[in-house]
Amino acid sequence: MELGHKKNSTYLTLGIAIVWVILILFRLFLSNALGWFDILMMGLAIYYFCKFYYLKTHPYLKLTESHFVKYCILKTTRIPIASLKGFHSN
C-alpha cells in the first residue's frame, strides 16, 4: 500500500514550473538577451520540474509486511509495525 502526496500540491508544483517557463519565453521574446534574472528564472523552473518529478515517482509512505517506510529526500525512516501502539485520526 502506498500513500502519495496530495495531487493538488503536486500539480500546483507543475503549474508553477510551467508559469516560470512561460515567463522566461515571454522575456526572451521581448528582449532577445539573457540576463541574470532570466537565468535565475530558468533555475527555478528546473527546480520545480524536478520537484514535480520527485513527488510523482516517490511515495511519501509505504506499508510493507513488517514496517512503515517514510521516504524523504535526505533520510528514509523505517518504523516497525510491532512498535506501533495505535492510530489517531483527525
C-alpha positions in Angstrom: 0.0 0.0 0.0 1.3 3.4 -0.9 0.1 6.9 0.2 1.3 9.6 -2.1 1.2 13.4 -1.7 -2.0 15.3 -2.3 -2.5 15.7 -6.0 -3.3 19.3 -5.6 0.1 20.2 -4.3 1.9 18.1 -6.8 0.0 19.7 -9.7 0.5 23.1 -8.2 4.2 22.5 -8.4 3.9 21.6 -12.1 1.8 24.7 -12.6 4.4 26.9 -11.1 7.1 25.3 -13.3 5.0 25.9 -16.4 4.4 29.5 -15.4 8.1 30.1 -14.9 8.9 28.6 -18.4 6.2 30.9 -20.0 7.7 33.9 -18.2 11.2 33.0 -19.5 9.9 32.6 -23.1 8.0 35.9 -22.9 11.0 37.8 -21.6 13.3 36.2 -24.3 10.8 37.1 -27.0 10.7 40.8 -25.8 14.4 41.4 -25.1 16.3 38.8 -27.2 19.0 38.7 -24.5 19.6 36.6 -21.3 20.1 38.5 -18.1 20.9 37.2 -14.6 17.2 37.3 -13.7 16.4 35.1 -16.7 19.0 32.6 -15.6 17.5 32.6 -12.1 14.0 32.0 -13.5 15.4 29.1 -15.6 16.9 27.6 -12.4 13.6 28.0 -10.6 11.7 26.3 -13.5 14.1 23.4 -13.5 13.8 23.1 -9.7 10.0 23.0 -9.8 10.0 20.4 -12.7 12.5 18.2 -10.6 10.3 18.6 -7.5 7.2 17.5 -9.5 9.0 14.5 -10.9 10.3 13.5 -7.5 6.8 13.8 -5.9 5.2 11.7 -8.7 7.9 8.9 -8.6 8.5 8.6 -4.9 5.6 7.8 -2.5 5.5 9.6 0.9 4.6 6.5 2.9 4.8 2.8 2.0 3.4 -0.1 4.0 5.3 -3.4 3.9 4.5 -6.6 5.8 6.9 -5.7 8.6 7.1 -1.9 8.8 6.1 1.5 7.5 8.6 3.3 5.4 8.6 7.1 5.3 10.5 8.4 2.3 12.3 11.7 2.4 15.0 13.2 0.1 17.7 13.2 2.8 16.7 10.3 5.1 14.4 7.3 4.8 12.8 6.2 8.1 11.6 2.7 8.8 9.1 2.1 11.6 8.4 -1.5 12.7 4.7 -2.3 12.8 5.2 -4.1 16.1 6.3 -0.9 17.8 3.1 1.0 16.9 0.7 1.4 19.7 -2.3 2.8 17.8 -3.5 5.1 15.2 -5.1 8.5 15.7 -7.3 10.3 13.1 -8.1 13.9 12.9 
